[in-house]
Amino acid sequence: MNEWARTWGLRLLALGIAIGIWFNASVEDRLVFSEKVVEASVTYSSPRGFIIASPGPQSVNVRLKGSKKAIRQLNPYTVNVQVELSQRQIGLASITLTTKDVQAPDGLEALSIEPKTVRVDLEREVTLRVPVVPRFVGKPAAGSSLGEPEVSPNQVLVTGPEPMLTRLDSLSTRPINLEGRALTFDERVEVVSPSQLIQIVPAGMVTVRVPITPPSAETATPQPRKDKGKPT
């Protein structure tokens, strides 16, 4: 066998070995299965007319099974658990999670979820009108006095979980500064919600008339001092 034939024979042999290794690895990637545990985000959806007052955990551990290639290419952010709530679960309820709730890329199978049970508080969403009380900081000018403030409108419309709104007597405004004020003034100010679950509709803005009585002439004008010296 001449040198040329020997060289090409070795090259073909090396190529065959490389193809064999690639083929075996490719088959293993497709046919050999593996498992992996990922931290999956949990999303909760409520039926119309209801609101989730207290959701369960924001993430759970999900064990997935799939080919080695699918497991290797898995992005944990593409795995999530969808919890669909119904009206029958109103109030604080324990929800059992199943592998059917898991959304994962094609080629992956959910085997288990940990924890299997989550606690969720589903409440009826209601709308009420609530009185507005202005909040003040600081003190008027010396000798001035604060009268009874007027709020317009004096009530706002709010929506939120029924148990929270039934305990809500009033809402306050953002602080109105009285420091150094000596005259009546009006201020446009925002109404503050005590919770992200309580929404003010529309935007909670009110006008507050703040009546301030200025110092009287007697208290504002200093009296002349009497001479305590002996008469001449």
C-alpha positions as CSV (number, residue, x, y, z in Angstrom):
1,M,0.0,0.0,0.0
2,N,1.5,3.3,-1.0
3,E,1.7,6.3,1.3
4,W,-1.2,8.2,-0.3
5,A,-3.6,5.4,0.2
6,R,-2.5,4.8,3.7
7,T,-3.0,8.5,4.6
8,W,-6.5,8.6,3.1
9,G,-7.4,5.4,4.9
10,L,-6.4,6.9,8.2
11,R,-8.4,10.1,7.4
12,L,-11.5,8.1,6.6
13,L,-11.1,6.0,9.8
14,A,-10.9,9.2,11.9
15,L,-14.0,10.6,10.1
16,G,-15.9,7.4,10.8
17,I,-15.0,7.5,14.5
18,A,-16.0,11.1,14.8
19,I,-19.4,10.4,13.1
20,G,-19.9,7.5,15.4
21,I,-19.2,9.6,18.5
22,W,-21.5,12.3,17.3
23,F,-24.3,9.8,16.5
24,N,-24.0,8.2,19.9
25,A,-24.1,11.6,21.6
26,S,-27.1,12.7,19.5
27,V,-29.0,9.5,20.3
28,E,-28.2,9.9,24.0
29,D,-29.4,13.5,24.0
30,R,-32.7,12.4,22.4
31,L,-33.4,9.0,24.0
32,V,-31.7,9.2,27.5
33,F,-33.9,11.0,30.0
34,S,-32.9,13.1,32.9
35,E,-34.6,15.0,35.8
36,K,-34.1,18.5,37.2
37,V,-35.7,20.5,40.0
38,V,-36.4,24.2,39.2
39,E,-37.9,27.1,41.1
40,A,-41.1,28.0,39.2
41,S,-43.1,31.2,39.7
42,V,-46.7,30.9,40.7
43,T,-49.5,33.2,39.3
44,Y,-53.0,33.3,40.8
45,S,-56.1,34.3,38.9
46,S,-59.4,35.2,40.5
47,P,-62.9,34.9,39.0
48,R,-64.7,38.1,38.0
49,G,-66.1,40.1,40.9
50,F,-63.5,38.6,43.3
51,I,-60.1,39.7,44.5
52,I,-57.1,37.9,46.0
53,A,-56.6,39.5,49.4
54,S,-53.7,37.3,50.4
55,P,-52.0,35.1,47.7
56,G,-50.0,32.0,48.5
57,P,-46.2,31.6,47.9
58,Q,-44.8,33.3,44.8
59,S,-42.7,30.3,43.8
60,V,-42.6,26.5,44.3
61,N,-40.1,23.8,43.4
62,V,-41.1,21.7,40.3
63,R,-39.4,18.4,39.4
64,L,-39.2,18.0,35.6
65,K,-38.3,15.1,33.4
66,G,-37.1,15.2,29.8
67,S,-34.4,14.3,27.4
68,K,-30.8,15.3,28.3
69,K,-30.9,17.9,25.6
70,A,-34.2,19.4,26.8
71,I,-33.0,19.5,30.4
72,R,-29.7,21.1,29.4
73,Q,-31.4,23.8,27.3
74,L,-34.1,24.5,30.0
75,N,-34.5,28.1,31.1
76,P,-36.1,28.0,34.6
77,Y,-38.0,31.3,33.8
78,T,-40.1,29.4,31.2
79,V,-41.6,27.2,33.9
80,N,-44.6,28.5,35.9
81,V,-47.5,27.3,37.9
82,Q,-51.0,28.7,37.1
83,V,-53.5,28.6,40.0
84,E,-57.1,29.2,38.8
85,L,-59.4,30.1,41.7
86,S,-63.2,29.7,41.7
87,Q,-66.0,31.3,43.7
88,R,-66.4,28.1,45.7
89,Q,-63.0,28.9,47.3
90,I,-64.1,32.2,48.9
91,G,-62.3,33.0,52.1
92,L,-59.0,31.5,53.3
93,A,-58.7,28.2,51.5
94,S,-56.1,25.5,51.0
95,I,-55.4,24.8,47.3
96,T,-53.8,21.5,46.2
97,L,-51.4,22.0,43.3
98,T,-51.1,19.3,40.7
99,T,-48.7,18.7,37.8
100,K,-51.6,19.8,35.4
101,D,-51.1,23.3,36.8
102,V,-47.5,23.4,35.5
103,Q,-46.7,25.2,32.3
104,A,-43.3,24.0,30.8
105,P,-41.7,23.9,27.4
106,D,-42.5,21.1,25.0
107,G,-40.6,17.9,25.7
108,L,-40.7,18.3,29.5
109,E,-43.0,16.5,31.9
110,A,-43.8,17.8,35.4
111,L,-43.4,15.0,38.0
112,S,-44.0,16.7,41.3
113,I,-44.5,20.0,43.1
114,E,-43.2,21.1,46.5
115,P,-45.1,22.3,48.5
116,K,-48.2,20.6,47.2
117,T,-50.6,22.8,49.1
118,V,-50.8,26.6,49.3
119,R,-53.1,28.9,51.3
120,V,-55.0,31.7,49.5
121,D,-57.5,34.3,50.7
122,L,-60.1,35.0,48.0
123,E,-62.7,37.7,48.9
124,R,-65.6,39.3,47.2
125,E,-64.8,42.7,45.6
126,V,-67.1,45.5,46.7
127,T,-67.5,49.2,46.0
128,L,-68.2,51.8,48.8
129,R,-68.2,55.5,49.4
130,V,-65.9,56.5,52.2
131,P,-65.5,59.8,54.0
132,V,-62.3,61.8,53.6
133,V,-60.6,63.4,56.6
134,P,-57.8,66.0,56.0
135,R,-54.5,65.4,57.7
136,F,-52.5,68.4,59.0
137,V,-48.9,68.9,60.0
138,G,-47.2,72.0,61.6
139,K,-48.8,74.9,63.4
140,P,-50.4,78.1,62.2
141,A,-48.7,81.5,62.8
142,A,-48.6,82.6,66.5
143,G,-52.0,83.8,67.6
144,S,-53.8,82.2,64.6
145,S,-56.4,79.5,65.1
146,L,-57.5,76.6,62.9
147,G,-61.2,76.3,62.1
148,E,-63.3,73.4,60.9
149,P,-61.9,72.4,57.5
150,E,-64.2,71.7,54.5
151,V,-63.4,68.8,52.1
152,S,-64.9,68.7,48.6
153,P,-65.9,66.1,47.7
154,N,-66.1,64.9,51.2
155,Q,-66.4,61.2,50.1
156,V,-64.5,59.1,47.5
157,L,-65.5,55.8,45.8
158,V,-63.2,52.9,46.7
159,T,-63.1,49.2,45.6
160,G,-61.4,46.4,47.4
161,P,-61.9,43.1,49.4
162,E,-65.2,43.2,51.3
163,P,-63.7,42.4,54.8
164,M,-61.2,45.3,54.5
165,L,-63.7,47.8,53.3
166,T,-66.3,47.0,56.1
167,R,-63.6,47.9,58.6
168,L,-62.7,51.1,56.9
169,D,-64.2,54.2,58.6
170,S,-62.5,56.9,56.6
171,L,-59.5,57.8,54.4
172,S,-57.0,60.6,55.1
173,T,-55.3,63.0,52.7
174,R,-51.6,63.5,52.3
175,P,-50.3,65.9,54.9
176,I,-51.3,69.6,54.5
177,N,-48.7,71.9,56.0
178,L,-50.0,74.6,58.3
179,E,-46.6,75.9,59.4
180,G,-46.7,79.7,59.6
181,R,-50.1,80.1,58.0
182,A,-52.2,83.1,59.1
183,L,-55.0,83.2,56.5
184,T,-57.6,80.8,55.1
185,F,-56.4,78.9,52.1
186,D,-57.5,76.1,49.7
187,E,-55.3,73.1,48.8
188,R,-55.8,70.4,46.2
189,V,-54.5,67.2,47.8
190,E,-54.4,63.5,47.1
191,V,-56.4,60.9,49.2
192,V,-54.2,58.1,50.5
193,S,-55.2,54.5,50.2
194,P,-54.2,52.4,53.2
195,S,-53.5,49.3,51.1
196,Q,-52.6,48.4,47.5
197,L,-55.7,46.2,47.5
198,I,-58.0,49.2,48.0
199,Q,-58.3,51.3,44.9
200,I,-59.7,54.8,44.8
201,V,-61.8,55.5,41.6
202,P,-61.3,57.7,39.9
203,A,-58.0,59.2,41.1
204,G,-58.6,60.3,44.7
205,M,-58.0,64.1,44.6
206,V,-60.0,66.5,46.9
207,T,-59.9,70.2,47.6
208,V,-59.6,71.2,51.3
209,R,-60.6,74.7,52.5
210,V,-58.6,75.4,55.6
211,P,-60.1,78.2,57.6
212,I,-57.5,80.1,59.7
213,T,-58.4,83.0,61.9
214,P,-55.5,85.5,62.1
215,P,-54.4,87.1,65.3
216,S,-56.8,89.8,66.7
217,A,-55.6,93.4,66.7
218,E,-55.1,93.2,70.5
219,T,-52.9,90.1,70.3
220,A,-51.1,91.2,67.1
221,T,-50.2,94.7,68.2
222,P,-47.9,94.8,71.3
223,Q,-49.1,97.1,74.1
224,P,-46.9,99.9,75.3
225,R,-45.0,99.2,78.5
226,K,-45.9,101.2,81.5
227,D,-43.1,103.2,83.1
228,K,-42.5,101.7,86.5
229,G,-40.2,104.5,87.5
230,K,-40.9,107.0,90.3
231,P,-42.9,110.1,89.3
232,T,-40.7,113.3,89.0
